[in-house]
C-alpha cells in the first residue's frame, strides 16, 4: 500500500514539512516501520503511544524513509521516539527532525528526542553521556522479568507474594478470572472511580492536585484503549469477585523478527526473545492480595513469551519498590537526546 494512502487531509505545517495527526489510522504505517527496530521496550508499540497521548498532540511524518513521531505540548515540539527505519537512514532523518523542532520551538534547547534505545546511540557513534554533538540524558528504564519467574514465584525472594496470593484465594473462594471484553467496560469505569475515592482518603494538601492529574491521564489512557481495544490487538483479564469486577489488566506482545529475537543492543542488557508488554493493571486495593493474584494470572497468558515488560516506575518510589520486589531480570535502558549547543 503506498505511504500516501495513510496521510489525512489535515496537517501541521512546519519548516516545509506536513506533520499529520497521529491517530488510530496510522497503526499499519507505524507497525511497518517499528518492525525494523526490534526494541523490546514498552515505548516502541503503537498502543502504548496512542493511549498515552491524551494530554498531548501527536503528529508524524515519513522522513528519509523513517517514521518520525512528534509530540506537540503547548509551544514545545519534541519527539516521542527516535526515527524508526533502516539503520542507514536514521542519522539523516534525525538531523531533519531537529530542523523541524528547532524551526517550531522558541529555543533549540527545547528540541529533544525521548525514549531512545541504546543501539540508536551506537548508530550515532555516541559512546558516553558527554559526546559531542549530542547531549545524552538517561531516562527511567523499563522493568523486564522472566515470565517463568512471575508464574512460578519460586524461592524465598517470592515468599511474600505466594503468601499474599494464598491469603487472597482463601478469603475469596468465589473469585474467578474472565477474558477481558466489552462486557467489562462499565465495570472498569466503576472500579476506577472506586479506586479514586479510596485513595483520596489517604491524601492531603498539594498531593491531591498531583494525584488528580495523574489519575486523569490514566483514565483517559484507559478510555482510549477500550475504544480501540480490538484494533490495537490488546488482550487482558478481569478479576471477578462475588459477581463484581474488582480488577483488570491488559497488554500486548512486542513485535519480534522472523527468528523470534530482538536486537541484542536494542535496549536490554541481555538478549530477550518474545516479550509480553503490560500496559495497565488496576485492582481494588482494599482487597489484599488481589493485585498479586491478578498479576500472576496475567503472566500465565504470556507463557509463550520469554520475558514480560511492565514499563518504568514513573519516578515514584513506591512503584519502584513494588517493581523491584518482583526481581527484574533485565532493565530496558532508554535515554533522551538533544543537540549539544554549548560552544555552538
N, C-alpha and C positions, 0 to 999 in steps of 0.2 A: 504494500500500500504506500503510495507516495507520501512523503512527510507533509506536504501542503494540505492534504486532506484532514490533518489533525488541527490545523490552525483556524481559530474562530475569527469572526469579523472584528471584534473589539480588541484593542491592544493599547499598551502604554508605549509611547514613542520617546526613546532616549538615545541620544548620540547616533542617530541614523538607524537604530535598531527598533524593531517592533517586539515588545515583550508581551506575550499572550497570557491570559489568566490561567492559573494552574487549577484546573477543575477535574472532576472525575473523568471527563472525556480524554484527558491527557494520559490516562493509565497505560494504554498499549504502547505509546511512544516512550514513556518513562521506562517501562519494563524492558523494552528493546535495548535501551542504552545501559541500564543498570546491570544487565546480564554481563556486560563486558568488564565490570569492575570486580565482582565476586568478593565484596567486603562483607564479612559475617557480622555486621554492625546493625543495631536497631534503626539507625537513621537512614539506611540505604534500602528502604522499601517504600513503595508508593503509599500504602495505607498509613504508615507512621507519619509521613509528611502531610498528607491531605487532611487527616483528622486533627492534627495539632496546629493547623494554620488558622484556627478560628479567630485568633487575636491579631492576625497579620494578614497581609495580602500577598499571595504567592503568584509569581509570574515566571514564564520560562521562554526560552528560545533555543534553537539549534544553531550553535556557533562552532565553526571549524569541525563540523560533524560530531559535536558533543552536545548532550542535553545539559543545559545550564539553568539551574533553578534559583530564582531570586526571591527575596522577601522584602516587601516594602512596608516599613513601620514608621508612620509619621513622615519626617523628612529624611529618612535614612534608608538607603538601599544596600542590602548585603546579599550574600549567597548562603543558602542553607546547606549546600553540598558543593564540592569541587566539580568541575566539568566532568560529566560522565561520558566516556567514549574510549576509543582506542588510544593506547598509551602515546603513540606518535603524534596525536592531535591535541593532547590535553594542555601542554605548555602554551601553545598558540592561543587556544581557547581561553586560558586563564588570563593572559595579557589583555585580550579583547574584553573580557568580563570586567577587569579592573578599569578599563577605559570607560565602560558603561557606568559603573558605580561612581567613579570619580567625576564623570560628567553630570551626574544627578546630585550627589551629596554636596552639602555646603563646604565640607572639608574632606580631603582624601584620607585623613586619619580615620574617618568613619567607614571606609571601604574595607570589607572583611569577608573571608570565606570561612564558614563554620563547619564543624564535624568532618574534618579532613582525615582520611585514613592514612596509615603510616606509609604505605607503598607510594602514595602520591608524592610524598617528600623525597623519596628516592628518585622518582622521575624528575623532580626539580633539581636534584643534585644537592639537596639540603641535608647536612649531616648532624647539625646541632641547633640549639634554640637561638643562636645569635648569627646564623649565617646570612650574609647579605646576598641578594637584595630583599630577602624576606624576613619578617618578624614572625616567629612561631611561639604560640602560647598553648600550653597543654589544656585540654578540656577534660571534663569528667568522663572517666572510662565506663564502658558497659560491663556489667557483671555477667559472666558466662559460666554455666555449670555443666557438668556431665549429667546427661539425662538419667543414667543409671543411678547416680548418687541421689538424685531427687526422688526417684521412685522407691529405691530400697531403703534409704535412710539408715544405713548400717553404721555400727560403731558408736563409741562414746560421744563423738562430735555431734551426732544427731539424736542423742538420748532424749533431750528435752522435747524435740519435735515429735518423736514417737509417742512420748507420754501425753503431749497435748492432743494429738490425734486420737489416741485411745480414750482419753477422757471425754472428748467430744462425741465419739461414737457411742460410748456408754450413756452419756447424758441425753442423746438424741437418737434413739433407736428408730424413729420414724423418718429419718433423713434419707434422701436419695439424690442421685445426680440425673440431670437431663441434658441432652444436646441442646445448646442454645439456639433459639429461633425466634421469629416474630411474635410468637405467643408469649414471650417473656419480656417484651419491650416495656410494657406498662409496669411490670414488677420491678424492672431495673430502675425506672424513674422513681418509683416509690421507695426503693432501697436507698438510692442516693439522697433523697430528701430526709429519710430516717437517719442515715449516717451523718448528714449535716447537722440535724438537730442534736444528736447525741454528742458530737464533737464540740459544739458551741458551749456546752455545759462546762468544758474544761479550759475555755479561752477567756482572756481578759485584755482590755486595752487595745494597743496597736496590733496585737496578734490577730484580732478579729478581722480587721480590714485586709491584712495579708492573706488570711485564710480564705476569705470570701473570693478574693481574686484568683487564688489557686484553684479553688473548688469550681468556680465558674469556667475556668479554662478546661478543667477536666470534664465538666458536664457537657460543654459544647463539643468536646472531642468525642465523647460517648455518643452524643446525638448524631454527629456526622458518621460515625462508624455504623450505627444502627440504620441510618438512612441508605447506606450503600453496602450493607453487610455482605450480600452475595457477590456483588460486583467486585468488591475488594478481596474476595476469596478468604474471608475470615472464618475461623472455627472457634467454638467456645463451649463452655459448660455452665449450667445453672445449678446451684445448690438449693434444694427444696427441703424445708423442714416443716412438718405439720401442714403441708399444702401451701406454704408461703415461700416465696423466693427470698432467701437470706444471703445469697452470694452469687456472683457471676464473674466470669473471666473470658477473655477472647484474645486471639493472636493469629499467627500465620507462620509460614515457613519462609525463611530467607533463601533466595534463589541460589542454586549451585550450578556448576558447569556439568558437562556431559559425564565426567568421571565421578560426580558427587562430591567434588572437592572445591575448596575456595583457595584463593591465593595465600601462600604462607606468610606473605608480608602485608596482607590486606588490612591488618589492624590488630591481630592477635599474636600472643607470644608463643603460640603453638598452632599446628595446622589442623583446624577442625574440619569435619565433613558437613553433612546436613545439619542445619541449625534451626530449631524452633524459636519463635520470637513472641514473647508475651507482651501484649500491648497494654492491657488494662486488667486489673483484678480488684474487686471490691466485695467485702463481706460486712455483715453486721458485727461490729467489733464488740458488741455486748454479749456475743455468743463465743465464749472461749474455745479456741482450737479450730474454729470454722475456717479461718484463713489458711492455717497449716494443712488442714484436710483438703480444701479446695485446690491448693497449690500442688499437692502431691497427686491428686486425681487428674488434674490437667496435664501434669508432666507425663502421665501414662499415655495420653493421646499423642505425644511426641516420641513414643518408644522407638520409632524407626529413625529418629534423629540422634546423632551422637551427642549434640550439645543443645542447651537451651539458653537463650539470651533474654535477660529481663530488663535491659536498659540501664541507665545510670541512676544515681541516687539523688539527683536534683540539688546536690549540695546540702541535703538535710541530714543531720547527724543521726536521728532516729532511724531514717530509712537506710542509711549506711550500715548501722548496726544490724538491722534485720537482714539485709542482703549479705553481709559478711557472715552472719550466723549460719548460712547455708553453704559455706565453704566453697567460694567460686574456684573453678579450675583454671580459668583464664580471665584476663581483663582485656576488653576491646579498646585499644588505645585510639584516641582522637585528639586533634589539635585544631586551632584556628590559625589562619594565615593572613597576614597583612603585608603591604609594601613597607620596606624599611626606608622611611623618609628622612632619617637622621643624616644630615650632611648632603641631602639631595638638593 
